[in-house]
Amino acid sequence: MRTNRRTLTLVAGAATAVLALTACGGGSDPLEEDTGGDTTAASDAIVVGSQAYYSNEIIAEIYAQALEAEGLTVERNFSIGQRDAYMPALEEGEVQVFPEYTGNLLQFFDPETTATSPDDVYAALTEALPDGLTVLEQSPATDQDSYTVTAQFAQDQGLTTIADLADASEDLVLGGPAELEQRPYGPKGLKEVYGVDVSFEATGDTTVQDLVAGTVNVANVFSADPRIQTEDLVTLEDPEGLFLASNVVPLVSDDVADQVADVLDPVSAALTPEGLVELNVASTVDQQSPEDIAAKWLADNDLA
């Protein structure tokens, strides 16, 4: 539209163009209004991104709606991909708010890290981040490796933590992907850290099914897996930090950190491990949209 008007100006003369612009713009220059409006919108909008993963997109939508509830303008850039795809966008400021996971993010920047506990991982992460990026308060909610049992087995054996497995009255069979047998948190780690002896069964994609069926009685399951709720499973606590903690945390650009922290820190505090599982169930089982899931969660927690 601007190119056409400038062409008319050259053809018809300055006086005609001024009259035409006055008639179209109600006494103001629409070129100045358009340019100014576009610049303001672009500079004011906070861009929230997400991975191409339903659970991460739900959290991103929660962030976006919480910010909008406080009167902030938000642009969504969801389903970007994995870290090698979205991290450059964050470092360049094209995306400014992103739901992340402390342990996995720390390993991205510091593959040799030895931190495992939530506090140690968070502290190491704040040091490892590149200039221009920061993390806000981490959430109790996690999406990480865990050892999980059925609720019935936990009740029968009095299990709350991984350490309790050492006193189990039954022989323990650990199920998980084949590579778990050689991982530092596999059978060797269980013995060294918790004094727990297990035999190992490579169950792969059928790990949860095998746990429910009783083929194995301890399983390596991600802590936010919706089947923890739908199959009545219990994630055992890990007080000694056998697993790398990976708590949900907002990763944000320094230039918006002060603006969004007061909104997102309460969101992080309210998001529990069980709550994250429920959000994932709403997506995978109930087939609700991220928008509806986020709106309900924010309302239920008095955050919108």
ROMARRO-416294 format. One record per atom (N, C-alpha, C, O, CB): residue in three letters; x, y, z. Coordinates in steps of 0.1 Angstrom, whole numbers, plus 5000, padded with zeros to 4 digits. Glycine has a CB too. Layout:
<sites>
AlaXYZ ...
</sites>
This chain:
<sites>
Met500849885000 Met500050005000 Met500950125000 Met500550224993 Met499150005012 Arg502050125007 Arg502950245008 Arg503550274995 Arg503750394991 Arg503950225019 Thr503950164987 Thr504650184974 Thr503650254964 Thr504050344957 Thr505050054969 Asn502350204964 Asn501350264955 Asn501150414958 Asn501150494948 Asn500050194956 Arg501150454971 Arg500850594974 Arg502050684970 Arg501850794965 Arg500650614989 Arg503250624971 Arg504450704967 Arg504450724952 Arg504950824947 Arg505750644972 Thr504050614945 Thr504050624931 Thr503050734926 Thr503350814918 Thr503650494924 Leu501850734933 Leu500850834930 Leu501450974933 Leu501051074926 Leu499550814938 Thr502250984943 Thr502751114946 Thr503651164935 Thr503551284931 Thr503551114959 Leu504451074929 Leu505351114918 Leu504551154906 Leu504951244899 Leu506351004915 Val503451084903 Val502751104891 Val501851224892 Val501751304883 Val501950984888 Ala501051234903 Ala500051334904 Ala500551464910 Ala499851564909 Ala498951284912 Gly501751464917 Gly502251594923 Gly501951594938 Gly501051524943 Gly501551704916 Ala502751684944 Ala502651684959 Ala501351734964 Ala500851674973 Ala503751784964 Ala500751834958 Ala499451884963 Ala498351774962 Ala497651764972 Ala499052004955 Thr498251704951 Thr497251604950 Thr497451494960 Thr496451444966 Thr497251544936 Ala498751454962 Ala499051344972 Ala498651384986 Ala498151304993 Ala500551314971 Val498951514989 Val498551555003 Val497151555005 Val496651505015 Val499151695005 Leu496351594995 Leu494851584996 Leu494351444997 Leu493551415005 Leu494251654984 Ala494951354989 Ala494551214989 Ala494851155003 Ala494051085008 Ala495151134978 Leu496051185008 Leu496451125021 Leu495551175032 Leu495251105041 Leu497851145023 Thr495251305031 Thr494351365041 Thr493051305041 Thr492451275052 Thr494251515039 Ala492451285029 Ala491151215028 Ala491151075033 Ala490151035040 Ala490651225013 Cys492251005031 Cys492250865035 Cys492550855050 Cys492050755056 Cys493250785027 Gly493350945055 Gly493850935069 Gly493151015079 Gly493551015091 Gly495250965069 Gly492151085075 Gly491451165085 Gly492251275091 Gly492151305103 Gly490851085096 Gly493251335083 Gly494051445088 Gly495351405093 Gly496151495096 Gly493251515098 Ser495751275093 Ser497051235097 Ser497651145086 Ser496951105077 Ser496951145110 Asp498951125087 Asp499651055076 Asp499550905079 Asp500250865089 Asp501151105075 Pro498850825071 Pro498750685074 Pro500050615073 Pro500250505079 Pro497750625065 Leu501050665065 Leu502350605064 Leu503050605077 Leu503550505081 Leu503150675053 Glu502950715084 Glu503550725097 Glu502850635107 Glu503450575116 Glu503550865102 Glu501550625106 Glu500750535115 Glu501050395113 Glu501250315123 Glu499250565113 Asp501150345100 Asp501450205098 Asp502850175103 Asp503050065109 Asp501350175083 Thr503850255099 Thr505250225103 Thr505350225118 Thr505950135124 Thr506150325097 Gly504850325125 Gly504950335139 Gly504250215146 Gly504750165155 Gly504350465144 Gly503050185141 Gly502350075147 Gly503049935146 Gly503149865155 Gly500950055140 Asp503649915134 Asp504349785132 Asp505549775142 Asp505849675148 Asp504849775118 Thr506349885143 Thr507549895151 Thr507149865166 Thr507849795173 Thr508250025149 Thr506049935170 Thr505649925184 Thr505249775187 Thr505649725198 Thr504550015187 Ala504449715178 Ala504049585181 Ala505149485182 Ala505249395190 Ala503049535170 Ala506149505172 Ala507249415172 Ala508149425185 Ala508649325190 Ala508149435160 Ser508249555190 Ser509149575201 Ser508549535214 Ser509149495224 Ser509649715202 Asp507149545215 Asp506449515227 Asp506149365229 Asp506049315241 Asp505149585228 Ala506049285219 Ala505649145220 Ala506749065226 Ala507949075222 Ala505249095206 Ile506348975235 Ile507348875241 Ile507048745233 Ile505948695233 Ile507048865256 Val508148695227 Val507948575219 Val508248455228 Val509348435234 Val508948575207 Val507248365229 Val507348245237 Val507448125227 Val506648115218 Val506048225246 Gly508448045230 Gly508647925221 Gly508447795228 Gly508247795240 Gly510047935215 Ser508447685220 Ser508347555226 Ser508947455217 Ser509147475205 Ser506847515228 Gln509347335222 Gln509747225215 Gln508547165207 Gln507447195210 Gln510447115224 Ala508847075198 Ala507846995191 Ala507446875199 Ala507646765195 Ala508346955176 Tyr506946905211 Tyr506646795220 Tyr505446845228 Tyr505446955234 Tyr507846765230 Tyr504346765229 Tyr503046805235 Tyr503246855249 Tyr502646965252 Tyr502046695234 Ser504046795257 Ser504146835271 Ser504846975272 Ser504347065280 Ser504946735279 Asn505846995264 Asn506547125264 Asn505647235258 Asn505747345263 Asn507847115256 Glu504847205248 Glu503947305243 Glu502847345253 Glu502447455253 Glu503347245230 Ile502447245261 Ile501447285271 Ile502047385281 Ile501347485285 Ile500947155279 Ile503247355286 Ile503947445295 Ile504147585288 Ile503847685295 Ile505247395300 Ala504547585276 Ala504747715269 Ala503447795268 Ala503447915269 Ala505247685255 Glu502347725265 Glu501047785265 Glu500647845278 Glu500047945279 Glu499947685260 Ile500947775289 Ile500647825303 Ile501447955305 Ile500948055310 Ile501047715313 Tyr502747955301 Tyr503548075302 Tyr502848185294 Tyr502748305299 Tyr504948055297 Ala502548155282 Ala501948265273 Ala500648325279 Ala500448445279 Ala501648205259 Gln499748235283 Gln498448285288 Gln498648355302 Gln497948455304 Gln497548165290 Ala499648315310 Ala499848385322 Ala500448525319 Ala500048625326 Ala500948305331 Leu501248535310 Leu501848675306 Leu500648755300 Leu500648875303 Leu502948655296 Glu499848705292 Glu498748775286 Glu497748825297 Glu497148935296 Glu498048695275 Ala497548735307 Ala496648775318 Ala497148895325 Ala496348965332 Ala496448655327 Glu498448925325 Glu499049045331 Glu499149165322 Glu499749265325 Glu500349015337 Gly498449155310 Gly498449265301 Gly499649265291 Gly499749365284 Gly498349385308 Leu500449165291 Leu501549175282 Leu501249115268 Leu500349025267 Leu502749085288 Thr501849165258 Thr501549115244 Thr502548995242 Thr503749005244 Thr501749225234 Val501948885237 Val502648765235 Val502548715221 Val501448715215 Val502248655245 Glu503648675215 Glu503648605202 Glu504148465204 Glu505148445211 Glu504648685192 Arg503448365199 Arg503748225200 Arg504548175188 Arg504248195177 Arg502548145202 Asn505648105192 Asn506448035181 Asn506747895186 Asn507847865191 Asn507848115179 Phe505747805185 Phe505747675191 Phe506247575181 Phe506447595169 Phe504347635196 Ser506547455186 Ser507047335178 Ser508247365170 Ser508247335158 Ser505847285170 Ile509247435176 Ile510447475168 Ile511247355165 Ile511847345154 Ile511247575176 Gly511347255174 Gly512247145172 Gly513047115185 Gly512647145196 Gly513147165160 Gln514247055183 Gln515147025194 Gln516147145197 Gln516047245190 Gln515946895191 Arg516947125207 Arg517847235211 Arg518747295201 Arg518947415200 Arg518647185223 Asp519247205192 Asp520147265182 Asp519347355172 Asp519947425164 Asp520847145174 Ala518047335172 Ala517247425163 Ala516747555170 Ala516847665164 Ala516047345158 Tyr516347545183 Tyr515847665189 Tyr516847745197 Tyr516547855200 Tyr514647625198 Met517947685201 Met518847755209 Met519447875202 Met519547985208 Met519947665214 Pro519847865189 Pro520247985182 Pro519248095182 Pro519548215183 Pro520647955168 Ala517948065181 Ala516848165181 Ala516848235195 Ala516548355195 Ala515548105178 Leu517048155206 Leu517048215219 Leu518248305221 Leu518148415226 Leu517048105230 Glu519448265216 Glu520648335218 Glu520648465210 Glu521248565213 Glu521848255214 Glu519948465199 Glu519848585190 Glu518648675194 Glu518448775188 Glu519648545176 Gly517848635204 Gly516748715208 Gly515448705200 Gly514548775202 Gly517148855209 Glu515448605190 Glu514248595182 Glu513148525191 Glu511948545188 Glu514548505170 Val513448445200 Val512548385210 Val513048425224 Val514248425226 Val512448225209 Gln512148465233 Gln512648525245 Gln512248445258 Gln512848465269 Gln512048665247 Val511248355257 Val510848275268 Val510648135263 Val509948115253 Val509448335274 Phe511148035270 Phe511147895266 Phe511047805278 Phe511947815287 Phe512247865256 Pro510147705278 Pro510147605289 Pro511347515287 Pro511347445276 Pro508847535290 Glu512147495297 Glu513347405296 Glu513347305307 Glu512447315316 Glu514647485295 Tyr514347225308 Tyr514547125318 Tyr516047135322 Tyr516947115314 Tyr514246975312 Thr516247155335 Thr517547195341 Thr518647095337 Thr519647145332 Thr517447205355 Gly518446975340 Gly519546875338 Gly519946865323 Gly521146865319 Gly519146745343 Asn518946845315 Asn519246825300 Asn519846955294 Asn520746945286 Asn517946795293 Leu519347065299 Leu519947195294 Leu521347215299 Leu522247255291 Leu519047315299 Leu521647175311 Leu523047185316 Leu523947095308 Leu525047135305 Leu523047135331 Gln523546975305 Gln524346885297 Gln524546935283 Gln525646905277 Gln523746745297 Phe523647015278 Phe523847075265 Phe524947165265 Phe525747175255 Phe522547145260 Phe525147245275 Phe526147345276 Phe527447295283 Phe528547345281 Phe525747465284 Asp527247195292 Asp528447135299 Asp528246985300 Asp527846925310 Asp528447195314 Pro528646915289 Pro528446775288 Pro529246695299 Pro528946575302 Pro528946725275 Glu530246755305 Glu531046685315 Glu530546715329 Glu531246675339 Glu532546725313 Thr529446775331 Thr528946805344 Thr528846685353 Thr528446575348 Thr527646885344 Thr529146695366 Thr528946585375 Thr527746615385 Thr527446535394 Thr530146565383 Ala527146735383 Ala525946765392 Ala524846675389 Ala524546645377 Ala525546915389 Thr524046635399 Thr522846555397 Thr521646605405 Thr520546595400 Thr523146415401 Ser521846655417 Ser520746695425 Ser520146825420 Ser520746895413 Ser521246715440 Pro518846845423 Pro518146965417 Pro518847095420 Pro519047175411 Pro516746975423 Asp519347115433 Asp519947245436 Asp521347255429 Asp521647365424 Asp520147255451 Asp522147145429 Asp523447155423 Asp523347175408 Asp524047245402 Asp524247025426 Val522347105402 Val522147125387 Val521747265384 Val522247325375 Val521047025382 Tyr520847315392 Tyr520347455389 Tyr521547555391 Tyr521747645383 Tyr519247495399 Ala522347535401 Ala523447625404 Ala524447615392 Ala525047725387 Ala524147595417 Ala524747495388 Ala525747475377 Ala525147535364 Ala525947595356 Ala526047325375 Leu523847525362 Leu523247575350 Leu523347725349 Leu523647785338 Leu521747535349 Thr523147795360 Thr523247945360 Thr524647985356 Thr524848095350 Thr522947995373 Glu525647905359 Glu527047935355 Glu527347905340 Glu528147965334 Glu528047865364 Ala526647805335 Ala526947745322 Ala526247825311 Ala526647815299 Ala526647605321 Leu525247895314 Leu524447965303 Leu525248065296 Leu526048135302 Leu523148025309 Pro525048085283 Pro525748195276 Pro525248325280 Pro524148345285 Pro525648175261 Asp526048435277 Asp525648565279 Asp524348595272 Asp524148555261 Asp526748675275 Gly523448675279 Gly522148705273 Gly521048615277 Gly519848655274 Gly522348705258 Leu521248505283 Leu520248415287 Leu520348385302 Leu521348385308 Leu520348285280 Thr519148365308 Thr519048335322 Thr517948245325 Thr517048225317 Thr518948465331 Val517948175336 Val516848095340 Val516148155352 Val516748215361 Val517247945344 Leu514848145353 Leu514048195364 Leu513948085374 Leu514747985374 Leu512648245360 Glu513048095384 Glu512947985394 Glu512547855388 Glu511647855380 Glu511948035405 Gln513247745393 Gln512847615388 Gln511547565395 Gln511247605406 Gln513947515389 Ser510847475388 Ser509647415393 Ser509947285400 Ser510947225397 Ser508647395381 Pro509147245409 Pro509247105415 Pro508947005404 Pro509446885405 Pro508247085426 Ala508247035394 Ala507846945383 Ala509146905375 Ala509946985373 Ala506846995374 Thr509146775372 Thr510346725364 Thr509846635352 Thr508746585352 Thr511246635373 Asp510746625343 Asp510546535332 Asp511946465330 Asp512746515321 Asp510046605319 Gln512146355337 Gln513546295337 Gln513346145340 Gln512346095342 Gln514346365348 Asp514546075338 Asp514545935342 Asp514145915356 Asp514446005365 Asp516045885339 Ser513545805359 Ser513145775373 Ser513045625374 Ser512945555364 Ser511845845377 Tyr512945575386 Tyr512545435389 Tyr511145435394 Tyr510845505404 Tyr513545365399 Thr510345355388 Thr508945355390 Thr508445215393 Thr508945115387 Thr508145415378 Val507445205402 Val506845075405 Val505345085405 Val504845195404 Val507345025419 Thr504644975405 Thr503144985406 Thr502745035420 Thr503545005430 Thr502444855403 Ala501645095421 Ala501145145434 Ala500945025444 Ala501245035456 Ala499845215433 Gln500544905438 Gln500344795447 Gln501744735452 Gln501844705464 Gln499644685439 Phe502744735444 Phe504044695448 Phe504644785458 Phe505244745468 Phe505044675436 Ala504444915456 Ala504945015466 Ala504244995479 Ala504945005490 Ala504645155461 Gln502944965479 Gln502244945492 Gln502644815499 Gln502944815511 Gln500744945489 Asp502744715491 Asp503144585497 Asp504544585503 Asp504844515513 Asp503044475486 Gln505444655496 Gln506844655501 Gln507244785509 Gln508344795513 Gln507744655488 Gly506344875511 Gly506544995519 Gly507645085512 Gly508545135518 Gly507044955532 Leu507445105499 Leu508345185491 Leu507945325490 Leu506845355486 Leu508545115477 Thr508845415493 Thr508745565490 Thr509845615482 Thr509745695472 Thr508545645503 Thr511045565486 Thr512345615479 Thr513045495472 Thr512645375475 Thr513245685489 Ile513945525464 Ile514745415458 Ile515545335469 Ile515645215467 Ile515745475448 Ala515945405479 Ala516645335490 Ala515845225496 Ala516345125501 Ala517045435501 Asp514445245496 Asp513645145503 Asp513645005495 Asp513344905501 Asp512145195503 Leu514145015483 Leu514144885475 Leu515144785481 Leu515044665479 Leu514644915461 Ala516144835489 Ala517144755495 Ala516444655505 Ala517044545508 Ala518244835502 Asp515344695510 Asp514644615520 Asp513444535514 Asp512744475522 Asp514144695531 Ala513344525501 Ala512244455495 Ala512344305498 Ala513444255498 Ala512244485480 Ser511244245500 Ser511244105503 Ser511144015490 Ser511243895491 Ser509944065511 Glu511044075479 Glu511043995466 Glu512344025458 Glu512944135460 Glu509844035458 Asp512743935450 Asp513843965441 Asp513344075431 Asp512244075426 Asp514243835433 Leu514244165428 Leu513944275420 Leu514444255406 Leu515644215403 Leu514544405426 Val513544285396 Val513844275382 Val513644415376 Val512544465376 Val513044165375 Leu514744475371 Leu514644615366 Leu514444605351 Leu515144535344 Leu515944695369 Gly513444685346 Gly513144685332 Gly513444825326 Gly513244925333 Gly511744645329 Gly513844825314 Gly514144955307 Gly514744935293 Gly514944815289 Gly515045045316 Pro515245035287 Pro515845025274 Pro517144945275 Pro517744945286 Pro516145155267 Ala517644875265 Ala518744795266 Ala520044865271 Ala520844805278 Ala519144735252 Glu520144995267 Glu521345065271 Glu521345095286 Glu522445135291 Glu521445195263 Leu520245085293 Leu520145115307 Leu521145025315 Leu521645065325 Leu518745095312 Glu521344905310 Glu522244805317 Glu523644865319 Glu524244835329 Glu522244675310 Gln524044955310 Gln525445005311 Gln525445155315 Gln526545205317 Gln526044995297 Arg524245215318 Arg524245345322 Arg524645365337 Arg524545265344 Arg522845405320 Pro525245475340 Pro525745495354 Pro524645485365 Pro524945455376 Pro526445625356 Tyr523445505360 Tyr522245495370 Tyr521545365368 Tyr520445345374 Tyr521345615367 Gly522145275361 Gly521545145359 Gly521845045371 Gly521945095382 Gly522045075346 Pro521844915369 Pro522044825380 Pro523344855388 Pro523244845400 Pro522144685374 Lys524444895382 Lys525644925389 Lys525445045398 Lys525845045410 Lys526744955379 Gly524745145393 Gly524545265401 Gly523545235412 Gly523745295423 Gly523945375392 Leu522545155410 Leu521645115421 Leu522445055432 Leu522145075444 Leu520545025416 Lys523344965429 Lys524144895439 Lys525144995446 Lys525244985459 Lys524944785433 Glu525745075439 Glu526745165445 Glu526145275453 Glu526645305464 Glu527645225434 Val525145335448 Val524545445455 Val523545405466 Val523445465477 Val523745535445 Tyr522745305463 Tyr521645265473 Tyr521745125479 Tyr520945085487 Tyr520345275466 Gly522745055474 Gly522944915480 Gly521844825475 Gly521444725482 Gly522944915494 Val521244845463 Val520144765458 Val520644675447 Val521244715438 Val519044865453 Asp520344545449 Asp520644445439 Asp519444415430 Asp518344395435 Asp521144315446 Val519644415417 Val518644385408 Val519144305396 Val520344305393 Val517944515402 Ser518344225390 Ser518644165377 Ser518044255367 Ser517144345370 Ser518044015376 Phe518444245355 Phe518044335344 Phe517344265333 Phe517744165328 Phe519244415339 Glu516244335328 Glu515544285317 Glu515344395307 Glu514744495310 Glu514144225321 Ala515844375294 Ala515744485284 Ala514244475279 Ala513944385272 Ala516744465273 Thr513544575282 Thr512044585278 Thr511744685268 Thr510744675261 Thr511244605291 Gly512644785266 Gly512444875255 Gly511144945255 Gly510745005266 Gly512544805242 Asp510444945244 Asp509145025243 Asp508044965251 Asp507045035253 Asp508745035228 Thr508144845256 Thr507144775263 Thr507344785279 Thr506744715286 Thr506944635259 Thr508244875283 Thr508644885297 Thr507444895306 Thr507244825316 Thr509644995299 Val506544995303 Val505445015312 Val504444895312 Val503944855322 Val504645145308 Gln504244835300 Gln503344725299 Gln503944605307 Gln503244535314 Gln503144675285 Asp505244585307 Asp505944475314 Asp505844505329 Asp505744405337 Asp507344465310 Leu505944635333 Leu505844665347 Leu504344625352 Leu504244565363 Leu506144815350 Val503444675345 Val502044645349 Val501744495349 Val500944445358 Val501044715339 Ala502244425339 Ala502044275338 Ala502844195349 Ala502544085351 Ala502444235325 Gly503844265355 Gly504644195365 Gly505844125360 Gly506544045367 Gly503744095372 Thr506144135347 Thr507344085341 Thr508544135348 Thr509544065350 Thr507444105326 Val508544265351 Val509544335359 Val508744405370 Val507544425369 Val510344445350 Asn509444435381 Asn508844505392 Asn509344645396 Asn508844705404 Asn508844415405 Val510444675388 Val510944815389 Val511244855374 Val511744775367 Val512244825398 Ala510844975371 Ala511045015357 Ala511645165356 Ala511345245364 Ala509745015349 Asn512345185345 Asn512945315342 Asn511845385333 Asn511745355321 Asn514345305334 Val511145475339 Val510045555332 Val510345705334 Val510745745345 Val508645505338 Phe510045775324 Phe510145925326 Phe509145975335 Phe507945935335 Phe510045995312 Ser509546065344 Ser508746105355 Ser507446185351 Ser506546195360 Ser509546195364 Ala507346235339 Ala506146305335 Ala505246215325 Ala504346265319 Ala506446435328 Asp505546095324 Asp504846005316 Asp503345995320 Asp503145965332 Asp505445855315 Pro502446025312 Pro501046015316 Pro500545885321 Pro499545875328 Pro500146065304 Arg501245775317 Arg500845645322 Arg501145625337 Arg500645525343 Arg501545535314 Ile501845715343 Ile502045705357 Ile500745725364 Ile500445655374 Ile503045815362 Gln499845805358 Gln498545825364 Gln497545725359 Gln496845665367 Gln498045965361 Thr497545695346 Thr496545605340 Thr496745465344 Thr495845385344 Thr496545625325 Glu498045425347 Glu498245285351 Glu498545265366 Glu498945165370 Glu499545235343 Asp498345375373 Asp498445365388 Asp499845325392 Asp500045225399 Asp497345275394 Leu500845405388 Leu502245385391 Leu502745485401 Leu502145585404 Leu503045385378 Val503845455407 Val504445535417 Val505945565414 Val506645465412 Val504345475432 Thr506345685413 Thr507745725410 Thr508445735424 Thr508045805433 Thr507845855402 Leu509545655425 Leu510245655438 Leu511145775439 Leu511845815429 Leu511045525439 Glu511145835450 Glu512045955453 Glu513545905452 Glu513845795455 Glu511746015466 Asp514346005448 Asp515745985446 Asp516646075454 Asp517246165449 Asp516145995431 Pro516646055468 Pro517346155477 Pro518846165474 Pro519446265478 Pro517046115491 Glu519446065469 Glu520946065467 Glu521346115453 Glu522546115450 Glu521545925469 Gly520346145445 Gly520746205432 Gly521346105422 Gly522346135416 Gly521646315434 Leu520745985422 Leu521245885412 Leu521045935398 Leu521845915389 Leu520545745415 Phe519845995396 Phe519546045383 Phe519846195382 Phe519846265392 Phe518046025380 Leu520146235370 Leu520346375367 Leu519046445369 Leu518046425361 Leu520946405353 Ala518846545378 Ala517646615380 Ala517346695368 Ala518246765362 Ala517646705393 Ser516146705363 Ser515746785352 Ser514346855354 Ser513346805349 Ser515646695339 Asn514446955363 Asn513247025366 Asn512847125355 Asn513647185348 Asn513447105380 Val511547145354 Val511047245345 Val511447385349 Val511347415361 Val509447235344 Val511947465340 Val512447595343 Val512247685331 Val512447645320 Val513947595347 Pro511847815333 Pro511747905322 Pro513147955318 Pro513848015327 Pro510848025325 Leu513547945306 Leu514747995301 Leu514348125293 Leu513548125284 Leu515547895291 Val514948235297 Val514448365292 Val515648455288 Val516748435293 Val513648445302 Ser515448545279 Ser516348645275 Ser516548745287 Ser515648785293 Ser515948725262 Asp517848795289 Asp518048885299 Asp517249015298 Asp516749065308 Asp519548925299 Asp516949055286 Asp516249185284 Asp514749175288 Asp514149285289 Asp516349225270 Val514149055290 Val512849045295 Val512648985308 Val511548965313 Val511948975284 Ala513848945314 Ala513748865327 Ala513048935338 Ala512148875344 Ala515148835331 Asp513349065340 Asp512649145350 Asp511149155347 Asp510349165357 Asp513349275352 Gln510849165335 Gln509449185331 Gln508549065333 Gln507449075336 Gln509349235316 Val509148945331 Val508348825332 Val508548745345 Val507648655348 Val508648735320 Ala509548775353 Ala509848685364 Ala508648685374 Ala508348585379 Ala511048735371 Asp508048805377 Asp506948805387 Asp505748735382 Asp504948695391 Asp506648955390 Val505648705369 Val504548625364 Val504848485364 Val504048395367 Val504148675350 Leu506048445359 Leu506348305357 Leu506848235369 Leu506748115370 Leu507348295346 Asp507448305379 Asp507948235391 Asp506748175399 Asp506948055403 Asp508648335400 Pro505648235400 Pro504448175407 Pro503948055399 Pro503447955405 Pro503348275409 Val504048055386 Val503647945377 Val504547825380 Val504047715382 Val503647985362 Ser505847845381 Ser506747745383 Ser506547685397 Ser506547555399 Ser508247795382 Ala506247765407 Ala506047715421 Ala504747625421 Ala504747535429 Ala505947835430 Ala503747655413 Ala502547585414 Ala502547455406 Ala501647365408 Ala501447675409 Leu503447435397 Leu503547325388 Leu504247205395 Leu505447215397 Leu504147355375 Thr503547105399 Thr504046995407 Thr504346875398 Thr503846875386 Thr503046955418 Pro505146775402 Pro505346655394 Pro504046595390 Pro503846555379 Pro506246555401 Glu503146575400 Glu501846515397 Glu500946605388 Glu500246545379 Glu501046485410 Gly501146735390 Gly500346825381 Gly500846815367 Gly499946825358 Gly500546965386 Leu502146795365 Leu502546785351 Leu502046655344 Leu501746655333 Leu504146795350 Val502046555352 Val501546425347 Val500046445343 Val499646395332 Val501646315357 Glu499246515351 Glu497846535348 Glu497646625336 Glu496746595328 Glu497146615360 Leu498546715334 Leu498446795321 Leu498746705309 Leu498046725299 Leu499546915322 Asn499646615310 Asn499946525299 Asn498846425297 Asn498546395285 Asn501246455302 Val498146385307 Val497046295306 Val495846375298 Val495246315290 Val496546245319 Ala495646495302 Ala494646575295 Ala494946585280 Ala493946595272 Ala494546715301 Ser496146585276 Ser496546595262 Ser496446455255 Ser495746445245 Ser497946645261 Thr497046355261 Thr497146225254 Thr495946135256 Thr495646065246 Thr498346155259 Val495246145267 Val494046065269 Val492846135266 Val491946085259 Val494046015284 Asp492646255272 Asp491446335270 Asp491446415257 Asp490346465253 Asp491246435281 Gln492546415250 Gln492646485237 Gln492246635237 Gln491646685228 Gln491846415227 Gln492546695248 Gln492246845249 Gln493346925243 Gln494546875241 Gln492146885264 Ser493047045238 Ser494047125232 Ser494947195242 Ser494547205254 Ser493347235223 Pro496247225239 Pro497047295248 Pro496447425254 Pro496647465265 Pro498347335241 Glu495647495245 Glu495047625249 Glu494047595261 Glu494047665271 Glu494347685238 Asp493247495259 Asp492247465269 Asp492847405282 Asp492447445293 Asp491247365264 Ile493847325280 Ile494547265292 Ile495247375300 Ile495047375312 Ile495647165287 Ala495847465293 Ala496547585300 Ala495547675307 Ala495747705319 Ala497347665290 Ala494447705300 Ala493447795306 Ala492847735319 Ala492747805329 Ala492347825296 Lys492547605319 Lys491947545330 Lys493047535342 Lys492647565353 Lys491547395327 Trp494247495339 Trp495247485349 Trp495547625356 Trp495647635368 Trp496547435343 Leu495647725348 Leu495847865354 Leu494647905362 Leu494847965373 Leu496047965342 Ala493447875358 Ala492247905366 Ala492147825379 Ala491847885389 Ala490947885358 Asp492547695378 Asp492447615390 Asp493547655400 Asp493347635412 Asp492747465386 Asn494547715396 Asn495647755405 Asn495647905408 Asn496547965413 Asn496947725399 Asp494547975404 Asp494348115407 Asp495448205401 Asp495948295408 Asp494148145422 Leu495848165389 Leu496948245383 Leu496548315370 Leu497348375363 Leu498148145379 Ala495248315368 Ala494748395356 Ala493348435359 Ala492648505351 Ala494748305343 
</sites>
